[in-house]
């Protein structure tokens, strides 16, 4: 009964595509050397060629130079490298003021909070009810000692896609480095760094059917940044450590497999899911912008019921989803994203994220809605919150 059959938590991690595994396999068993340059042995040269070919592929997907891409162990390391690297490079010469938003992923928020404890001053920008950062507010908070602005490309919970062109442009005009975590937007919405004023950008393989444990960081040429991991001189002397060649090859292959048609299909499934839930289940509301959102993301608040209960019941029926309920958080705090958009604790506790993938089918969506409809109806009958709903109706 607890065997999950339909996985709808793809913003947390995606299933590895078999074609990605096929691309990676030779680099475990045949070309398993470290990457070495010319005048070395053949296997090392082949590994180096695979590394640079993968770098070229990924750079071409985001409109930057190959030498502006370094490989990391994933989202958290990339965020830490960008934020701490700028702080280390500029804190003595320019200042210690950093700007971010209140809805960032924890790999950004907790990294910045650590710097705050170490003496940096941080401005946390509010967002509106749809999750957008106000461009005028960003501009008004930039000071002479501001060294970094870090605002995500899209939100991990509610799917809202920020106006990155405007936000990064403000920072460029004011001479401030702009970093964005694009982990959830990468390959799901068009990103052309040649047309944007982004200096640093985080992205990862684990959300696009690639392997876990490998990610990337775009570093615009001449961006002041000190390396986070010392040791050797790998990755243009920006990230020491033996490169994960199988993972990097798999990362590049995963980017090649994503098409515009796939993202269009995800958007259609997403819209179908939203339309059915809002139409068929009373007292529900969509979190995030209805249109300017990730194609794979749906976040719904089921009022007068706990998200934890919905999640556990869905698991028994074979669906894996995630919730903003405090009970599912080690910090015992409700979703900081839902709270930041003005949802309040009741909305945060009742929010569910459904994140789709290439393996999600229309029949999965329809069966999900039928199932969650019954679950919510039954939970409201026995919940004190449900009684409140009846009184209001």
C-alpha positions in Angstrom: 0.0 0.0 0.0 3.0 2.3 0.6 4.6 1.6 -2.7 4.9 4.9 -4.5 3.9 4.6 -8.1 3.5 8.2 -9.2 6.4 10.5 -8.2 5.4 14.2 -8.2 8.3 15.7 -6.2 10.5 16.4 -9.1 11.6 19.8 -7.8 13.4 17.9 -5.1 15.1 15.3 -7.4 14.3 13.6 -10.7 14.7 10.1 -11.9 17.8 9.5 -13.9 17.1 9.0 -17.6 18.4 5.7 -18.9 20.1 7.5 -21.8 22.0 9.6 -19.3 23.2 6.4 -17.5 24.3 4.9 -20.9 26.4 8.1 -21.6 28.0 7.9 -18.1 28.8 4.2 -18.0 32.0 4.2 -20.1 33.5 6.7 -17.7 33.1 4.3 -14.8 34.6 1.2 -16.5 36.7 2.2 -19.5 37.8 5.9 -19.4 38.0 6.1 -15.6 41.2 8.2 -15.4 41.4 11.7 -14.0 41.3 14.4 -16.7 44.8 15.2 -17.8 46.1 17.5 -20.5 48.3 16.8 -23.5 51.6 15.0 -23.1 50.0 12.6 -20.7 48.6 9.1 -21.1 45.8 8.4 -23.5 43.0 7.6 -21.0 43.6 10.8 -19.2 43.4 12.8 -22.4 40.2 11.1 -23.3 38.7 12.0 -19.9 39.9 15.6 -20.4 38.2 15.7 -23.8 34.9 14.4 -22.3 35.1 17.0 -19.6 35.6 19.9 -22.1 33.1 18.6 -24.5 30.5 18.5 -21.7 31.5 22.0 -20.7 30.9 23.2 -24.3 27.5 21.5 -24.5 26.3 23.1 -21.3 27.7 26.6 -22.1 25.9 26.4 -25.4 22.6 25.8 -23.6 22.9 29.0 -21.6 24.7 31.4 -24.0 28.1 31.8 -22.4 31.7 30.9 -23.0 32.9 27.4 -22.0 35.6 28.9 -19.8 32.9 30.7 -17.8 31.4 27.4 -16.6 32.9 25.4 -13.7 31.6 22.1 -12.4 30.7 21.6 -8.7 29.0 19.0 -6.6 25.7 20.6 -7.0 23.4 23.5 -6.0 24.6 24.1 -2.5 28.3 24.2 -3.4 27.7 26.5 -6.3 25.7 28.9 -4.1 28.3 28.8 -1.4 31.1 29.4 -3.9 29.3 32.4 -5.5 28.2 34.1 -2.3 31.3 33.4 -0.1 33.6 33.9 -3.0 32.4 37.4 -3.6 32.3 38.2 0.1 35.9 37.1 0.5 37.0 39.0 -2.6 35.3 42.4 -1.9 34.6 42.7 1.8 37.9 44.5 2.6 37.9 46.7 -0.5 34.3 47.7 -1.0 32.1 46.7 1.9 30.0 44.1 3.6 26.4 44.7 2.5 24.5 42.0 0.7 20.9 42.0 -0.7 18.7 38.9 -1.2 15.0 38.1 -1.1 13.0 36.4 1.7 12.0 33.4 -0.5 15.4 32.1 -1.6 16.3 28.4 -1.3 18.1 27.5 1.9 21.4 27.0 0.1 21.4 30.8 -0.5 19.6 32.0 2.7 21.6 29.9 5.1 24.9 30.8 3.4 24.0 34.5 3.7 22.9 34.1 7.3 26.2 32.7 8.1 27.9 35.8 6.7 25.5 37.9 8.6 26.6 36.2 11.8 30.2 37.0 10.8 29.6 40.7 10.6 28.0 41.3 7.1 24.9 43.4 6.8 22.1 41.9 4.9 18.9 43.4 3.4 16.1 40.8 2.9 13.7 42.1 0.2 10.0 41.5 0.5 8.0 39.9 -2.3 4.4 40.5 -3.4 1.6 38.0 -3.1 2.7 36.3 -6.3 6.3 36.0 -5.2 7.9 38.8 -7.2 10.7 41.1 -6.0 9.9 44.7 -6.6 12.6 46.2 -8.9 12.2 49.7 -7.4 12.8 48.3 -3.9 15.9 46.6 -5.1 17.3 49.7 -6.6 16.5 51.8 -3.5 18.4 49.4 -1.3 21.6 49.3 -3.2 24.3 51.3 -1.4 27.9 52.3 -2.0 29.0 49.3 0.2 26.7 46.7 -1.5 28.9 44.0 -2.9 26.4 41.4 -4.0 22.7 40.9 -4.9 21.5 37.3 -4.9 18.0 36.7 -6.2 16.8 33.4 -7.5 15.7 32.9 -11.1 12.6 31.0 -10.1 11.1 29.9 -6.8 11.6 26.3 -5.7 8.1 26.1 -4.0 5.7 28.3 -5.9 7.4 28.3 -9.3 7.3 32.1 -9.8 9.9 33.2 -12.4 11.5 36.6 -11.5 12.1 39.5 -13.9 15.8 38.6 -14.0 16.5 40.9 -16.9 15.3 44.0 -15.0 16.8 42.9 -11.6 20.2 42.1 -13.1 20.2 45.2 -15.2 19.7 47.4 -12.1 22.8 45.8 -10.5 24.8 46.2 -13.7 23.9 49.9 -13.9 24.9 50.4 -10.2 28.1 48.3 -10.4 27.0 45.5 -8.1 27.6 41.8 -8.7 24.4 39.9 -9.4 24.1 36.2 -8.6 21.0 34.0 -9.3 20.2 30.5 -8.3 18.7 29.0 -11.5 18.5 25.4 -10.3 14.8 25.1 -11.0 14.7 27.3 -14.1 17.7 25.7 -15.8 16.5 24.0 -19.1 12.9 24.7 -18.1 12.7 28.3 -19.3 15.0 29.9 -21.9 18.2 31.4 -20.4 20.6 33.4 -22.6 23.4 34.8 -20.5 24.7 36.8 -23.5 21.5 38.9 -23.2 21.4 39.2 -19.4 23.4 41.1 -16.8 24.0 38.1 -14.7 27.5 37.7 -13.2 27.1 34.4 -11.4 24.5 31.7 -11.9 23.9 28.4 -10.1 22.5 25.3 -11.9 22.4 21.6 -11.2 21.8 18.2 -12.8 19.5 16.7 -10.2 16.4 18.6 -11.4 16.7 17.7 -15.1 17.0 13.8 -15.0 20.7 14.0 -14.6 22.8 12.4 -11.8 22.8 13.7 -8.2 26.1 15.2 -6.9 27.0 17.3 -9.9 26.2 20.9 -10.7 27.6 24.0 -12.2 28.4 27.7 -11.6 28.5 30.3 -14.3 31.2 32.9 -13.6 31.2 35.9 -16.0 34.7 36.7 -17.1 36.5 39.1 -14.7 34.0 38.7 -11.9 35.9 39.1 -8.6 35.6 35.7 -6.8 37.9 33.7 -4.5 37.8 30.0 -4.7 36.0 28.1 -1.9 37.8 24.7 -2.1 41.6 24.8 -2.1 43.9 22.1 -3.3 44.7 21.6 -7.0 44.2 23.8 -10.0 41.2 22.1 -11.5 38.3 24.1 -13.1 40.4 27.1 -14.1 41.8 27.2 -10.6 38.4 28.0 -9.3 37.4 24.6 -7.7 40.0 22.2 -6.5 39.3 18.4 -6.6 39.2 15.6 -9.0 36.4 16.2 -11.5 33.4 13.9 -11.5 33.8 12.9 -15.1 30.9 10.4 -15.3 28.6 12.8 -13.5 29.6 15.7 -15.7 29.1 13.7 -18.9 25.7 12.7 -17.6 24.9 16.3 -16.8 25.7 17.4 -20.4 23.7 14.5 -21.8 20.7 15.4 -19.6 20.7 18.9 -21.1 20.7 17.5 -24.6 17.6 15.4 -23.9 15.4 18.3 -22.8 13.3 19.8 -25.6 10.9 22.7 -26.0 8.2 20.2 -26.8 8.8 18.5 -23.4 8.5 21.8 -21.6 5.3 22.5 -23.5 3.9 19.2 -22.5 4.7 19.9 -18.8 3.0 23.3 -19.0 -0.1 21.6 -20.5 -0.2 19.0 -17.7 0.4 21.7 -15.1 -2.4 23.8 -16.3 -4.7 20.8 -16.5 -3.8 20.0 -12.9 -4.4 23.5 -11.7 -7.7 23.9 -13.5 -9.2 20.6 -12.2 -8.2 21.2 -8.6 -9.4 24.8 -8.4 -12.7 23.8 -10.2 -13.5 20.6 -8.4 -12.1 21.0 -4.8 -13.7 23.8 -2.7 -11.6 26.3 -0.7 -8.4 25.9 -2.7 -6.0 28.5 -4.0 -3.0 28.6 -6.3 0.3 29.9 -4.9 2.5 31.9 -7.3 1.8 33.6 -10.6 -0.6 31.7 -12.8 1.3 32.4 -16.0 4.9 33.4 -15.2 5.8 30.2 -13.5 7.9 27.1 -14.1 6.2 24.6 -16.5 6.7 21.7 -14.0 5.4 23.5 -10.9 2.0 23.6 -9.2 1.6 24.7 -5.6 -1.9 24.6 -4.1 -3.2 25.6 -0.7 -6.0 23.3 0.6 -7.6 25.5 3.2 -8.8 24.1 6.5 -6.7 21.0 6.3 -3.1 20.1 7.1 -0.6 19.5 4.3 1.1 16.8 6.3 -2.1 14.7 6.4 -2.7 15.1 2.7 0.9 14.1 1.9 0.7 11.0 4.1 -2.6 9.9 2.7 -1.5 10.4 -0.9 1.6 8.3 -0.1 -0.7 5.4 0.9 -2.4 5.8 -2.5 0.9 5.7 -4.4 1.6 9.5 -4.9 4.8 11.3 -3.7 4.4 15.0 -3.2 5.8 17.6 -0.8 4.3 20.0 1.7 5.0 23.3 3.3 3.8 22.0 6.6 6.0 22.6 9.6 5.7 19.0 10.6 7.7 18.0 7.6 10.5 20.4 8.4 13.4 19.7 10.8 13.2 23.3 11.9 9.5 23.0 12.8 8.9 26.2 10.9 6.2 26.5 8.2 7.2 27.3 4.6 9.1 30.6 4.6 8.0 31.1 1.0 4.2 30.9 1.7 4.7 33.1 4.7 6.6 35.7 2.7 3.8 36.0 0.1 1.3 36.7 2.9 -0.2 33.3 3.1 -0.1 33.1 6.9 0.6 29.9 8.9 -2.7 28.3 8.0 -2.0 28.6 4.3 1.6 27.4 4.8 0.5 24.4 6.7 -2.0 23.5 4.0 0.2 24.0 0.9 1.2 21.1 -1.4 3.7 21.2 -4.2 3.1 19.0 -7.2 6.2 19.0 -9.4 6.0 17.1 -12.7 8.5 15.5 -15.0 8.8 13.8 -18.5 7.6 10.6 -16.8 4.3 12.2 -15.7 1.3 11.2 -17.8 -2.2 12.8 -18.1 -3.8 9.8 -16.5 -1.5 10.3 -13.5 -2.8 13.8 -13.1 -6.4 12.8 -13.4 -6.0 10.0 -10.9 -4.2 12.4 -8.5 -7.0 14.9 -8.6 -9.7 12.2 -8.0 -7.7 10.9 -5.1 -6.8 14.1 -3.4 -10.4 15.3 -3.8 -11.6 12.4 -1.6 -8.7 12.8 0.8 -9.4 16.5 1.4 -13.1 16.0 1.8 -12.6 13.3 4.4 -9.9 15.2 6.3 -12.1 18.3 6.5 -14.9 16.2 8.0 -12.8 15.2 11.0 -10.6 18.3 11.3 -11.4 21.3 13.6 -10.3 23.4 10.7 -12.9 21.8 8.6 -15.6 22.7 11.1 -14.4 26.3 10.8 -14.8 26.0 7.0 -18.4 24.8 7.5 -19.2 27.6 9.8 -17.9 30.1 7.2 -19.8 28.6 4.4 
